[in-house]
Amino acid sequence: MPPPLAGAGGPSVKNFDIFLCLALALSPVLAVAQSVVYPLDIGTKWRWSQEFGNGYHDVEITRDTVVPNGHRYSIIPAYVSIPERWERLEDTRIYRYNPAAEREWLEFDFSKSPGDTINTSAYLVMLSATVDTLWGIRRRTWEFGFLPPGIPDGASGYVITDSMGLTNYGDYSSTLRVLGATVGTRTYGTISGVASPTSAPPTSVLLSQNYPNPFNPVTTIRYALPQRSHVTLTVFNTLGQQVATLVDGTEEAGYHTVRFDGSTLASGVYFYQLRAGEYVECRRLMLLK
């Protein structure tokens, strides 16, 4: 738990949610076991949302195949800006195969630590390893990003959730997140129903992961409001001290976008918190200069 705010004997009720979300975000990661669950069985499916709620994209694994190298790969269909992926799990590593080039490479490695390079030729780095809550379940979560030379913000990033697979993806053209998943006999989140039009209004408060992340020095935060609400969007450092107020006022229902400029701040981990009525959520962002 971070120390109390300056001048206080401890966290007040007003600030308790700030310390709670910081404590959850900074909680230690469970030891990585050899049985990391990255679902690749036939019948596994996900429902994706582009720009946190604008329409659905259903994806299901319907086939796998053995290639000349002797390994079997599950084939995950392409959707939006994510191309078709041929993947296999081996211990704590995910390998990806390019059928055209008949070449395999290491895509993700969950045994690494934040800051470690996963793939030198692709400039893939593990950005964070933590425990997060998805659909009411605490899960190990890893964030990977491509950090090519000359592009400090990175070209794209992935969030992998244990037992759920890829749950968030972002690049310069789009941001996608998983609304629900069916893994084996269990269904999480929203996986069925009629797809909504891209103009459909939000039905609940949603806070997206900032993108790009890591960033230097500007990043974008998006959130959705189902009804007119008083909103505060604030940024804190790891001591729980407020370093920026991005929004403080009444906003109409709909989708909102805010730019955060961290040019006056030092490199490091920060947290942004959205309050809208009774809804409170906190997410982590990383500033790299």
Buried (B, 14 or more C-beta within 10 A) or exposed (E): EBEBBEEEEEBEEEBEBBBBBBEBBBEEBEEBEEEBBBBBEEEBBBBBBBBBBBBBBBBBBEEBEEBEEEBEBBBBBEBBBBEEBBBBBEEBBBBBBEEEEEEBBBBBBBBBEBEEEBBEEBBBBBBBBBBBEBBEEEBBBBBBBBBEEEEBBBBBBBBBBBBBBBBBBBBEEBBBBBBBBBBEEEBBBBBEEEEBEEEEEBEEBBBBBBBBBBBBBEBBBBBBBBEEBEBBBBBBBBEBEEBBEBBEEEBEEEBBEBEBEBEEBEEEBBBBBBBBEEBBBBBBBBBBE
